[in-house]
Amino acid sequence: MSLHARFSMFEMPIINRELCNGCGLCLSVCECGALALVGNLIRIVDTDECGYCTECEAVCPTGAIQCPYEIVIGESYEINLE
């Protein structure tokens, strides 16, 4: 797997096909049109359009959609209030 492919995997929602019941609620909140119902299962059809808003994850009643993210801890700064 290329380096780009590994990172791209985390830049869009992950759909668990075993949990997806094809209800389509995620389609109703996907304003960018990145999702489609294909064979009674949700699929991401346009990864470039996905804005990673995570609305699809929030409305999925079966938990089939996950939007993982990475927490990056940067440098810490002390603030002197004296």
Order of alpha helices (4+ residues) and beta strands (2+ residues): alpha-beta-alpha-beta-beta-alpha-beta
